Amino acid sequence: MAEGGGALRAYRALLGVQARSQAAYRTSFVVDLVGNVGATVFDVVTVLVIFGVTRELGGFTLRETLVVVGLSSCGFATADLLVGNIERLPRYVRTGLLDAVLVRPLGALPQLLLMDLPLRKLSRAVFGLAVLLFALGSAGIDWTPGRVALAVVAPLAAVVFFASVFVLTATVSFYWVDSGELANSVTYGGRDFTSYPVTVYGGWFRALFAYGMGFAFVSYHPALALLGRADPLGLPPWAGWAAPGVAVVAASLAALAWRVGVRHYRSTGS
């Protein structure tokens, strides 16, 4: 218990150092906060532009699509805030910084996440949450206790799922250092995929991303359950409630891949 308490204090100290260092120059920090909203704003604006020339997108109205966008934006932006800097792992492996992390008596993954926690991305997560709350409030949802619970659990599951994807794709750098572009294609490509109803995609692409990799359960199926809509693709209603289970599976795979990757890692010798 004492060792656990000591580790917790160490993690808090790392977080405190990051917070103080990033907030030391307040004007710069505020500018970064405002500037980082842009990516999530762009996702929403893109959908609004599309609906400027059409009344439906893949069989979904604007208000229904905003529920999908809100779940995706809230989940991804929060995961990017908490875990997104793990995408720097290839640089840590290349420079040997990971060696120093591994010899410390603390968990390697928490250290890496807290070493450069991008607090400037907090504004993006807040904006994503605001989009989700607006979408849920304007979609005309027939609220039941179950849907209220899903509205709380689904965004959390999306955070866990996207965080798992960040970690999973980062572990490739234990075997292939120059894997950054591949990782980005999955993480940021997955974000873009989940920003729209999966009915706009087709063929092998939809099968791979939506169900092979599980991205359909981040926003599309939870949105169907919240809206009380049947799935145009034919999946049963319970699929809308599967997001937490899919997130647990993704987290388990990410944890396993991380442990195997760390064991496989060999020092750079630098």
MODELLER restraints for C-alpha pairs under 7 A, 6 or more apart:
rsr = mdl.restraints
at = mdl.atoms
rsr.add(forms.Gaussian(group=physical.xy_distance, feature=features.Distance(at['CA:7:A'], at['CA:106:A']), mean=6.50, stdev=0.5))
rsr.add(forms.Gaussian(group=physical.xy_distance, feature=features.Distance(at['CA:14:A'], at['CA:114:A']), mean=6.15, stdev=0.5))
rsr.add(forms.Gaussian(group=physical.xy_distance, feature=features.Distance(at['CA:14:A'], at['CA:115:A']), mean=6.70, stdev=0.5))
rsr.add(forms.Gaussian(group=physical.xy_distance, feature=features.Distance(at['CA:15:A'], at['CA:114:A']), mean=5.80, stdev=0.5))
rsr.add(forms.Gaussian(group=physical.xy_distance, feature=features.Distance(at['CA:18:A'], at['CA:116:A']), mean=6.64, stdev=0.5))
rsr.add(forms.Gaussian(group=physical.xy_distance, feature=features.Distance(at['CA:18:A'], at['CA:117:A']), mean=6.75, stdev=0.5))
rsr.add(forms.Gaussian(group=physical.xy_distance, feature=features.Distance(at['CA:22:A'], at['CA:29:A']), mean=6.61, stdev=0.5))
rsr.add(forms.Gaussian(group=physical.xy_distance, feature=features.Distance(at['CA:23:A'], at['CA:29:A']), mean=5.90, stdev=0.5))
rsr.add(forms.Gaussian(group=physical.xy_distance, feature=features.Distance(at['CA:29:A'], at['CA:120:A']), mean=6.68, stdev=0.5))
rsr.add(forms.Gaussian(group=physical.xy_distance, feature=features.Distance(at['CA:32:A'], at['CA:120:A']), mean=5.59, stdev=0.5))
rsr.add(forms.Gaussian(group=physical.xy_distance, feature=features.Distance(at['CA:33:A'], at['CA:120:A']), mean=4.69, stdev=0.5))
rsr.add(forms.Gaussian(group=physical.xy_distance, feature=features.Distance(at['CA:33:A'], at['CA:121:A']), mean=6.33, stdev=0.5))
rsr.add(forms.Gaussian(group=physical.xy_distance, feature=features.Distance(at['CA:33:A'], at['CA:123:A']), mean=5.52, stdev=0.5))
rsr.add(forms.Gaussian(group=physical.xy_distance, feature=features.Distance(at['CA:34:A'], at['CA:123:A']), mean=6.86, stdev=0.5))
rsr.add(forms.Gaussian(group=physical.xy_distance, feature=features.Distance(at['CA:36:A'], at['CA:120:A']), mean=6.81, stdev=0.5))
rsr.add(forms.Gaussian(group=physical.xy_distance, feature=features.Distance(at['CA:36:A'], at['CA:121:A']), mean=5.79, stdev=0.5))
rsr.add(forms.Gaussian(group=physical.xy_distance, feature=features.Distance(at['CA:36:A'], at['CA:123:A']), mean=6.74, stdev=0.5))
rsr.add(forms.Gaussian(group=physical.xy_distance, feature=features.Distance(at['CA:36:A'], at['CA:124:A']), mean=5.97, stdev=0.5))
rsr.add(forms.Gaussian(group=physical.xy_distance, feature=features.Distance(at['CA:37:A'], at['CA:123:A']), mean=5.86, stdev=0.5))
rsr.add(forms.Gaussian(group=physical.xy_distance, feature=features.Distance(at['CA:37:A'], at['CA:124:A']), mean=4.53, stdev=0.5))
rsr.add(forms.Gaussian(group=physical.xy_distance, feature=features.Distance(at['CA:37:A'], at['CA:127:A']), mean=6.94, stdev=0.5))
rsr.add(forms.Gaussian(group=physical.xy_distance, feature=features.Distance(at['CA:40:A'], at['CA:73:A']), mean=6.46, stdev=0.5))
rsr.add(forms.Gaussian(group=physical.xy_distance, feature=features.Distance(at['CA:40:A'], at['CA:124:A']), mean=6.35, stdev=0.5))
rsr.add(forms.Gaussian(group=physical.xy_distance, feature=features.Distance(at['CA:40:A'], at['CA:128:A']), mean=6.73, stdev=0.5))
rsr.add(forms.Gaussian(group=physical.xy_distance, feature=features.Distance(at['CA:51:A'], at['CA:62:A']), mean=6.63, stdev=0.5))
rsr.add(forms.Gaussian(group=physical.xy_distance, feature=features.Distance(at['CA:55:A'], at['CA:61:A']), mean=6.38, stdev=0.5))
rsr.add(forms.Gaussian(group=physical.xy_distance, feature=features.Distance(at['CA:56:A'], at['CA:62:A']), mean=6.89, stdev=0.5))
rsr.add(forms.Gaussian(group=physical.xy_distance, feature=features.Distance(at['CA:58:A'], at['CA:197:A']), mean=6.44, stdev=0.5))
rsr.add(forms.Gaussian(group=physical.xy_distance, feature=features.Distance(at['CA:58:A'], at['CA:199:A']), mean=5.09, stdev=0.5))
rsr.add(forms.Gaussian(group=physical.xy_distance, feature=features.Distance(at['CA:58:A'], at['CA:200:A']), mean=4.83, stdev=0.5))
rsr.add(forms.Gaussian(group=physical.xy_distance, feature=features.Distance(at['CA:63:A'], at['CA:135:A']), mean=6.60, stdev=0.5))
rsr.add(forms.Gaussian(group=physical.xy_distance, feature=features.Distance(at['CA:63:A'], at['CA:138:A']), mean=6.80, stdev=0.5))
rsr.add(forms.Gaussian(group=physical.xy_distance, feature=features.Distance(at['CA:63:A'], at['CA:139:A']), mean=5.24, stdev=0.5))
rsr.add(forms.Gaussian(group=physical.xy_distance, feature=features.Distance(at['CA:64:A'], at['CA:139:A']), mean=6.14, stdev=0.5))
rsr.add(forms.Gaussian(group=physical.xy_distance, feature=features.Distance(at['CA:65:A'], at['CA:196:A']), mean=6.72, stdev=0.5))
rsr.add(forms.Gaussian(group=physical.xy_distance, feature=features.Distance(at['CA:65:A'], at['CA:197:A']), mean=6.85, stdev=0.5))
rsr.add(forms.Gaussian(group=physical.xy_distance, feature=features.Distance(at['CA:66:A'], at['CA:135:A']), mean=5.44, stdev=0.5))
rsr.add(forms.Gaussian(group=physical.xy_distance, feature=features.Distance(at['CA:67:A'], at['CA:132:A']), mean=6.36, stdev=0.5))
rsr.add(forms.Gaussian(group=physical.xy_distance, feature=features.Distance(at['CA:67:A'], at['CA:135:A']), mean=5.05, stdev=0.5))
rsr.add(forms.Gaussian(group=physical.xy_distance, feature=features.Distance(at['CA:67:A'], at['CA:136:A']), mean=6.19, stdev=0.5))
rsr.add(forms.Gaussian(group=physical.xy_distance, feature=features.Distance(at['CA:67:A'], at['CA:223:A']), mean=6.07, stdev=0.5))
rsr.add(forms.Gaussian(group=physical.xy_distance, feature=features.Distance(at['CA:68:A'], at['CA:195:A']), mean=6.13, stdev=0.5))
rsr.add(forms.Gaussian(group=physical.xy_distance, feature=features.Distance(at['CA:68:A'], at['CA:196:A']), mean=6.42, stdev=0.5))
rsr.add(forms.Gaussian(group=physical.xy_distance, feature=features.Distance(at['CA:68:A'], at['CA:197:A']), mean=6.83, stdev=0.5))
rsr.add(forms.Gaussian(group=physical.xy_distance, feature=features.Distance(at['CA:68:A'], at['CA:219:A']), mean=5.11, stdev=0.5))
rsr.add(forms.Gaussian(group=physical.xy_distance, feature=features.Distance(at['CA:68:A'], at['CA:220:A']), mean=5.78, stdev=0.5))
rsr.add(forms.Gaussian(group=physical.xy_distance, feature=features.Distance(at['CA:68:A'], at['CA:223:A']), mean=5.76, stdev=0.5))
rsr.add(forms.Gaussian(group=physical.xy_distance, feature=features.Distance(at['CA:69:A'], at['CA:195:A']), mean=4.65, stdev=0.5))
rsr.add(forms.Gaussian(group=physical.xy_distance, feature=features.Distance(at['CA:69:A'], at['CA:196:A']), mean=6.57, stdev=0.5))
rsr.add(forms.Gaussian(group=physical.xy_distance, feature=features.Distance(at['CA:70:A'], at['CA:128:A']), mean=6.33, stdev=0.5))
rsr.add(forms.Gaussian(group=physical.xy_distance, feature=features.Distance(at['CA:70:A'], at['CA:131:A']), mean=5.21, stdev=0.5))
rsr.add(forms.Gaussian(group=physical.xy_distance, feature=features.Distance(at['CA:70:A'], at['CA:132:A']), mean=3.88, stdev=0.5))
rsr.add(forms.Gaussian(group=physical.xy_distance, feature=features.Distance(at['CA:70:A'], at['CA:135:A']), mean=6.52, stdev=0.5))
rsr.add(forms.Gaussian(group=physical.xy_distance, feature=features.Distance(at['CA:71:A'], at['CA:132:A']), mean=5.95, stdev=0.5))
rsr.add(forms.Gaussian(group=physical.xy_distance, feature=features.Distance(at['CA:71:A'], at['CA:155:A']), mean=5.76, stdev=0.5))
rsr.add(forms.Gaussian(group=physical.xy_distance, feature=features.Distance(at['CA:71:A'], at['CA:219:A']), mean=5.28, stdev=0.5))
rsr.add(forms.Gaussian(group=physical.xy_distance, feature=features.Distance(at['CA:72:A'], at['CA:191:A']), mean=6.71, stdev=0.5))
rsr.add(forms.Gaussian(group=physical.xy_distance, feature=features.Distance(at['CA:72:A'], at['CA:194:A']), mean=5.79, stdev=0.5))
rsr.add(forms.Gaussian(group=physical.xy_distance, feature=features.Distance(at['CA:72:A'], at['CA:195:A']), mean=5.68, stdev=0.5))
rsr.add(forms.Gaussian(group=physical.xy_distance, feature=features.Distance(at['CA:72:A'], at['CA:218:A']), mean=6.70, stdev=0.5))
rsr.add(forms.Gaussian(group=physical.xy_distance, feature=features.Distance(at['CA:72:A'], at['CA:219:A']), mean=5.62, stdev=0.5))
rsr.add(forms.Gaussian(group=physical.xy_distance, feature=features.Distance(at['CA:73:A'], at['CA:128:A']), mean=4.95, stdev=0.5))
rsr.add(forms.Gaussian(group=physical.xy_distance, feature=features.Distance(at['CA:74:A'], at['CA:125:A']), mean=6.01, stdev=0.5))
rsr.add(forms.Gaussian(group=physical.xy_distance, feature=features.Distance(at['CA:74:A'], at['CA:128:A']), mean=4.11, stdev=0.5))
rsr.add(forms.Gaussian(group=physical.xy_distance, feature=features.Distance(at['CA:74:A'], at['CA:129:A']), mean=4.98, stdev=0.5))
rsr.add(forms.Gaussian(group=physical.xy_distance, feature=features.Distance(at['CA:74:A'], at['CA:132:A']), mean=6.68, stdev=0.5))
rsr.add(forms.Gaussian(group=physical.xy_distance, feature=features.Distance(at['CA:74:A'], at['CA:155:A']), mean=6.61, stdev=0.5))
rsr.add(forms.Gaussian(group=physical.xy_distance, feature=features.Distance(at['CA:75:A'], at['CA:155:A']), mean=5.47, stdev=0.5))
rsr.add(forms.Gaussian(group=physical.xy_distance, feature=features.Distance(at['CA:75:A'], at['CA:156:A']), mean=6.86, stdev=0.5))
rsr.add(forms.Gaussian(group=physical.xy_distance, feature=features.Distance(at['CA:75:A'], at['CA:158:A']), mean=4.64, stdev=0.5))
rsr.add(forms.Gaussian(group=physical.xy_distance, feature=features.Distance(at['CA:75:A'], at['CA:159:A']), mean=4.29, stdev=0.5))
rsr.add(forms.Gaussian(group=physical.xy_distance, feature=features.Distance(at['CA:75:A'], at['CA:162:A']), mean=6.97, stdev=0.5))
rsr.add(forms.Gaussian(group=physical.xy_distance, feature=features.Distance(at['CA:76:A'], at['CA:159:A']), mean=6.14, stdev=0.5))
rsr.add(forms.Gaussian(group=physical.xy_distance, feature=features.Distance(at['CA:76:A'], at['CA:162:A']), mean=5.92, stdev=0.5))
rsr.add(forms.Gaussian(group=physical.xy_distance, feature=features.Distance(at['CA:76:A'], at['CA:191:A']), mean=6.59, stdev=0.5))
rsr.add(forms.Gaussian(group=physical.xy_distance, feature=features.Distance(at['CA:77:A'], at['CA:124:A']), mean=5.87, stdev=0.5))
rsr.add(forms.Gaussian(group=physical.xy_distance, feature=features.Distance(at['CA:77:A'], at['CA:125:A']), mean=4.69, stdev=0.5))
rsr.add(forms.Gaussian(group=physical.xy_distance, feature=features.Distance(at['CA:77:A'], at['CA:128:A']), mean=6.56, stdev=0.5))
rsr.add(forms.Gaussian(group=physical.xy_distance, feature=features.Distance(at['CA:78:A'], at['CA:125:A']), mean=4.88, stdev=0.5))
rsr.add(forms.Gaussian(group=physical.xy_distance, feature=features.Distance(at['CA:78:A'], at['CA:159:A']), mean=6.19, stdev=0.5))
rsr.add(forms.Gaussian(group=physical.xy_distance, feature=features.Distance(at['CA:79:A'], at['CA:159:A']), mean=5.00, stdev=0.5))
rsr.add(forms.Gaussian(group=physical.xy_distance, feature=features.Distance(at['CA:79:A'], at['CA:162:A']), mean=5.93, stdev=0.5))
rsr.add(forms.Gaussian(group=physical.xy_distance, feature=features.Distance(at['CA:79:A'], at['CA:163:A']), mean=5.03, stdev=0.5))
rsr.add(forms.Gaussian(group=physical.xy_distance, feature=features.Distance(at['CA:81:A'], at['CA:118:A']), mean=6.09, stdev=0.5))
rsr.add(forms.Gaussian(group=physical.xy_distance, feature=features.Distance(at['CA:81:A'], at['CA:119:A']), mean=6.83, stdev=0.5))
rsr.add(forms.Gaussian(group=physical.xy_distance, feature=features.Distance(at['CA:81:A'], at['CA:121:A']), mean=5.53, stdev=0.5))
rsr.add(forms.Gaussian(group=physical.xy_distance, feature=features.Distance(at['CA:81:A'], at['CA:122:A']), mean=6.40, stdev=0.5))
rsr.add(forms.Gaussian(group=physical.xy_distance, feature=features.Distance(at['CA:82:A'], at['CA:117:A']), mean=6.96, stdev=0.5))
rsr.add(forms.Gaussian(group=physical.xy_distance, feature=features.Distance(at['CA:83:A'], at['CA:113:A']), mean=5.99, stdev=0.5))
rsr.add(forms.Gaussian(group=physical.xy_distance, feature=features.Distance(at['CA:83:A'], at['CA:163:A']), mean=5.82, stdev=0.5))
rsr.add(forms.Gaussian(group=physical.xy_distance, feature=features.Distance(at['CA:83:A'], at['CA:166:A']), mean=6.92, stdev=0.5))
rsr.add(forms.Gaussian(group=physical.xy_distance, feature=features.Distance(at['CA:84:A'], at['CA:166:A']), mean=6.37, stdev=0.5))
rsr.add(forms.Gaussian(group=physical.xy_distance, feature=features.Distance(at['CA:85:A'], at['CA:113:A']), mean=6.37, stdev=0.5))
rsr.add(forms.Gaussian(group=physical.xy_distance, feature=features.Distance(at['CA:85:A'], at['CA:116:A']), mean=6.93, stdev=0.5))
rsr.add(forms.Gaussian(group=physical.xy_distance, feature=features.Distance(at['CA:85:A'], at['CA:117:A']), mean=6.78, stdev=0.5))
rsr.add(forms.Gaussian(group=physical.xy_distance, feature=features.Distance(at['CA:86:A'], at['CA:112:A']), mean=6.72, stdev=0.5))
rsr.add(forms.Gaussian(group=physical.xy_distance, feature=features.Distance(at['CA:86:A'], at['CA:113:A']), mean=6.24, stdev=0.5))
rsr.add(forms.Gaussian(group=physical.xy_distance, feature=features.Distance(at['CA:86:A'], at['CA:166:A']), mean=6.89, stdev=0.5))
rsr.add(forms.Gaussian(group=physical.xy_distance, feature=features.Distance(at['CA:86:A'], at['CA:167:A']), mean=6.64, stdev=0.5))
rsr.add(forms.Gaussian(group=physical.xy_distance, feature=features.Distance(at['CA:86:A'], at['CA:170:A']), mean=6.52, stdev=0.5))
rsr.add(forms.Gaussian(group=physical.xy_distance, feature=features.Distance(at['CA:87:A'], at['CA:166:A']), mean=6.85, stdev=0.5))
rsr.add(forms.Gaussian(group=physical.xy_distance, feature=features.Distance(at['CA:87:A'], at['CA:170:A']), mean=5.61, stdev=0.5))
rsr.add(forms.Gaussian(group=physical.xy_distance, feature=features.Distance(at['CA:89:A'], at['CA:170:A']), mean=6.35, stdev=0.5))
rsr.add(forms.Gaussian(group=physical.xy_distance, feature=features.Distance(at['CA:89:A'], at['CA:173:A']), mean=6.92, stdev=0.5))
rsr.add(forms.Gaussian(group=physical.xy_distance, feature=features.Distance(at['CA:90:A'], at['CA:173:A']), mean=5.30, stdev=0.5))
rsr.add(forms.Gaussian(group=physical.xy_distance, feature=features.Distance(at['CA:90:A'], at['CA:177:A']), mean=5.22, stdev=0.5))
rsr.add(forms.Gaussian(group=physical.xy_distance, feature=features.Distance(at['CA:90:A'], at['CA:178:A']), mean=6.79, stdev=0.5))
rsr.add(forms.Gaussian(group=physical.xy_distance, feature=features.Distance(at['CA:92:A'], at['CA:98:A']), mean=5.26, stdev=0.5))
rsr.add(forms.Gaussian(group=physical.xy_distance, feature=features.Distance(at['CA:94:A'], at['CA:177:A']), mean=6.94, stdev=0.5))
rsr.add(forms.Gaussian(group=physical.xy_distance, feature=features.Distance(at['CA:94:A'], at['CA:268:A']), mean=6.99, stdev=0.5))
rsr.add(forms.Gaussian(group=physical.xy_distance, feature=features.Distance(at['CA:96:A'], at['CA:268:A']), mean=5.63, stdev=0.5))
rsr.add(forms.Gaussian(group=physical.xy_distance, feature=features.Distance(at['CA:96:A'], at['CA:270:A']), mean=5.74, stdev=0.5))
rsr.add(forms.Gaussian(group=physical.xy_distance, feature=features.Distance(at['CA:99:A'], at['CA:267:A']), mean=6.18, stdev=0.5))
rsr.add(forms.Gaussian(group=physical.xy_distance, feature=features.Distance(at['CA:101:A'], at['CA:108:A']), mean=5.99, stdev=0.5))
rsr.add(forms.Gaussian(group=physical.xy_distance, feature=features.Distance(at['CA:102:A'], at['CA:108:A']), mean=5.80, stdev=0.5))
rsr.add(forms.Gaussian(group=physical.xy_distance, feature=features.Distance(at['CA:141:A'], at['CA:226:A']), mean=6.69, stdev=0.5))
rsr.add(forms.Gaussian(group=physical.xy_distance, feature=features.Distance(at['CA:141:A'], at['CA:227:A']), mean=5.56, stdev=0.5))
rsr.add(forms.Gaussian(group=physical.xy_distance, feature=features.Distance(at['CA:147:A'], at['CA:226:A']), mean=5.74, stdev=0.5))
rsr.add(forms.Gaussian(group=physical.xy_distance, feature=features.Distance(at['CA:154:A'], at['CA:222:A']), mean=6.52, stdev=0.5))
rsr.add(forms.Gaussian(group=physical.xy_distance, feature=features.Distance(at['CA:154:A'], at['CA:243:A']), mean=6.28, stdev=0.5))
rsr.add(forms.Gaussian(group=physical.xy_distance, feature=features.Distance(at['CA:154:A'], at['CA:244:A']), mean=6.92, stdev=0.5))
rsr.add(forms.Gaussian(group=physical.xy_distance, feature=features.Distance(at['CA:157:A'], at['CA:243:A']), mean=6.07, stdev=0.5))
rsr.add(forms.Gaussian(group=physical.xy_distance, feature=features.Distance(at['CA:157:A'], at['CA:244:A']), mean=5.14, stdev=0.5))
rsr.add(forms.Gaussian(group=physical.xy_distance, feature=features.Distance(at['CA:157:A'], at['CA:247:A']), mean=5.52, stdev=0.5))
rsr.add(forms.Gaussian(group=physical.xy_distance, feature=features.Distance(at['CA:158:A'], at['CA:218:A']), mean=5.14, stdev=0.5))
rsr.add(forms.Gaussian(group=physical.xy_distance, feature=features.Distance(at['CA:160:A'], at['CA:247:A']), mean=5.81, stdev=0.5))
rsr.add(forms.Gaussian(group=physical.xy_distance, feature=features.Distance(at['CA:160:A'], at['CA:251:A']), mean=6.80, stdev=0.5))
rsr.add(forms.Gaussian(group=physical.xy_distance, feature=features.Distance(at['CA:161:A'], at['CA:247:A']), mean=4.70, stdev=0.5))
rsr.add(forms.Gaussian(group=physical.xy_distance, feature=features.Distance(at['CA:161:A'], at['CA:250:A']), mean=5.97, stdev=0.5))
rsr.add(forms.Gaussian(group=physical.xy_distance, feature=features.Distance(at['CA:161:A'], at['CA:251:A']), mean=6.75, stdev=0.5))
rsr.add(forms.Gaussian(group=physical.xy_distance, feature=features.Distance(at['CA:164:A'], at['CA:250:A']), mean=5.80, stdev=0.5))
rsr.add(forms.Gaussian(group=physical.xy_distance, feature=features.Distance(at['CA:164:A'], at['CA:251:A']), mean=5.11, stdev=0.5))
rsr.add(forms.Gaussian(group=physical.xy_distance, feature=features.Distance(at['CA:164:A'], at['CA:254:A']), mean=5.35, stdev=0.5))
rsr.add(forms.Gaussian(group=physical.xy_distance, feature=features.Distance(at['CA:165:A'], at['CA:187:A']), mean=6.33, stdev=0.5))
rsr.add(forms.Gaussian(group=physical.xy_distance, feature=features.Distance(at['CA:166:A'], at['CA:187:A']), mean=6.30, stdev=0.5))
rsr.add(forms.Gaussian(group=physical.xy_distance, feature=features.Distance(at['CA:167:A'], at['CA:254:A']), mean=5.95, stdev=0.5))
rsr.add(forms.Gaussian(group=physical.xy_distance, feature=features.Distance(at['CA:168:A'], at['CA:254:A']), mean=4.89, stdev=0.5))
rsr.add(forms.Gaussian(group=physical.xy_distance, feature=features.Distance(at['CA:168:A'], at['CA:257:A']), mean=6.41, stdev=0.5))
rsr.add(forms.Gaussian(group=physical.xy_distance, feature=features.Distance(at['CA:169:A'], at['CA:183:A']), mean=4.91, stdev=0.5))
rsr.add(forms.Gaussian(group=physical.xy_distance, feature=features.Distance(at['CA:170:A'], at['CA:183:A']), mean=6.51, stdev=0.5))
rsr.add(forms.Gaussian(group=physical.xy_distance, feature=features.Distance(at['CA:171:A'], at['CA:257:A']), mean=6.67, stdev=0.5))
rsr.add(forms.Gaussian(group=physical.xy_distance, feature=features.Distance(at['CA:171:A'], at['CA:258:A']), mean=6.01, stdev=0.5))
rsr.add(forms.Gaussian(group=physical.xy_distance, feature=features.Distance(at['CA:171:A'], at['CA:261:A']), mean=6.03, stdev=0.5))
rsr.add(forms.Gaussian(group=physical.xy_distance, feature=features.Distance(at['CA:172:A'], at['CA:179:A']), mean=6.56, stdev=0.5))
rsr.add(forms.Gaussian(group=physical.xy_distance, feature=features.Distance(at['CA:173:A'], at['CA:179:A']), mean=5.78, stdev=0.5))
rsr.add(forms.Gaussian(group=physical.xy_distance, feature=features.Distance(at['CA:174:A'], at['CA:261:A']), mean=5.75, stdev=0.5))
rsr.add(forms.Gaussian(group=physical.xy_distance, feature=features.Distance(at['CA:174:A'], at['CA:265:A']), mean=5.78, stdev=0.5))
rsr.add(forms.Gaussian(group=physical.xy_distance, feature=features.Distance(at['CA:190:A'], at['CA:215:A']), mean=6.76, stdev=0.5))
rsr.add(forms.Gaussian(group=physical.xy_distance, feature=features.Distance(at['CA:194:A'], at['CA:215:A']), mean=6.39, stdev=0.5))
rsr.add(forms.Gaussian(group=physical.xy_distance, feature=features.Distance(at['CA:194:A'], at['CA:216:A']), mean=6.82, stdev=0.5))
rsr.add(forms.Gaussian(group=physical.xy_distance, feature=features.Distance(at['CA:194:A'], at['CA:218:A']), mean=6.82, stdev=0.5))
rsr.add(forms.Gaussian(group=physical.xy_distance, feature=features.Distance(at['CA:194:A'], at['CA:219:A']), mean=6.12, stdev=0.5))
rsr.add(forms.Gaussian(group=physical.xy_distance, feature=features.Distance(at['CA:197:A'], at['CA:220:A']), mean=5.76, stdev=0.5))
rsr.add(forms.Gaussian(group=physical.xy_distance, feature=features.Distance(at['CA:198:A'], at['CA:206:A']), mean=6.91, stdev=0.5))
rsr.add(forms.Gaussian(group=physical.xy_distance, feature=features.Distance(at['CA:198:A'], at['CA:216:A']), mean=6.81, stdev=0.5))
rsr.add(forms.Gaussian(group=physical.xy_distance, feature=features.Distance(at['CA:198:A'], at['CA:220:A']), mean=6.71, stdev=0.5))
rsr.add(forms.Gaussian(group=physical.xy_distance, feature=features.Distance(at['CA:209:A'], at['CA:215:A']), mean=5.86, stdev=0.5))
rsr.add(forms.Gaussian(group=physical.xy_distance, feature=features.Distance(at['CA:210:A'], at['CA:216:A']), mean=4.30, stdev=0.5))
rsr.add(forms.Gaussian(group=physical.xy_distance, feature=features.Distance(at['CA:217:A'], at['CA:242:A']), mean=6.85, stdev=0.5))
rsr.add(forms.Gaussian(group=physical.xy_distance, feature=features.Distance(at['CA:217:A'], at['CA:243:A']), mean=5.14, stdev=0.5))
rsr.add(forms.Gaussian(group=physical.xy_distance, feature=features.Distance(at['CA:218:A'], at['CA:243:A']), mean=6.27, stdev=0.5))
rsr.add(forms.Gaussian(group=physical.xy_distance, feature=features.Distance(at['CA:221:A'], at['CA:239:A']), mean=6.20, stdev=0.5))
rsr.add(forms.Gaussian(group=physical.xy_distance, feature=features.Distance(at['CA:221:A'], at['CA:240:A']), mean=4.26, stdev=0.5))
rsr.add(forms.Gaussian(group=physical.xy_distance, feature=features.Distance(at['CA:222:A'], at['CA:240:A']), mean=4.41, stdev=0.5))
rsr.add(forms.Gaussian(group=physical.xy_distance, feature=features.Distance(at['CA:222:A'], at['CA:241:A']), mean=6.31, stdev=0.5))
rsr.add(forms.Gaussian(group=physical.xy_distance, feature=features.Distance(at['CA:222:A'], at['CA:243:A']), mean=6.94, stdev=0.5))
rsr.add(forms.Gaussian(group=physical.xy_distance, feature=features.Distance(at['CA:224:A'], at['CA:230:A']), mean=6.74, stdev=0.5))
rsr.add(forms.Gaussian(group=physical.xy_distance, feature=features.Distance(at['CA:224:A'], at['CA:231:A']), mean=6.83, stdev=0.5))
rsr.add(forms.Gaussian(group=physical.xy_distance, feature=features.Distance(at['CA:224:A'], at['CA:240:A']), mean=6.29, stdev=0.5))
rsr.add(forms.Gaussian(group=physical.xy_distance, feature=features.Distance(at['CA:225:A'], at['CA:237:A']), mean=6.96, stdev=0.5))
rsr.add(forms.Gaussian(group=physical.xy_distance, feature=features.Distance(at['CA:225:A'], at['CA:240:A']), mean=4.90, stdev=0.5))
rsr.add(forms.Gaussian(group=physical.xy_distance, feature=features.Distance(at['CA:230:A'], at['CA:237:A']), mean=6.64, stdev=0.5))
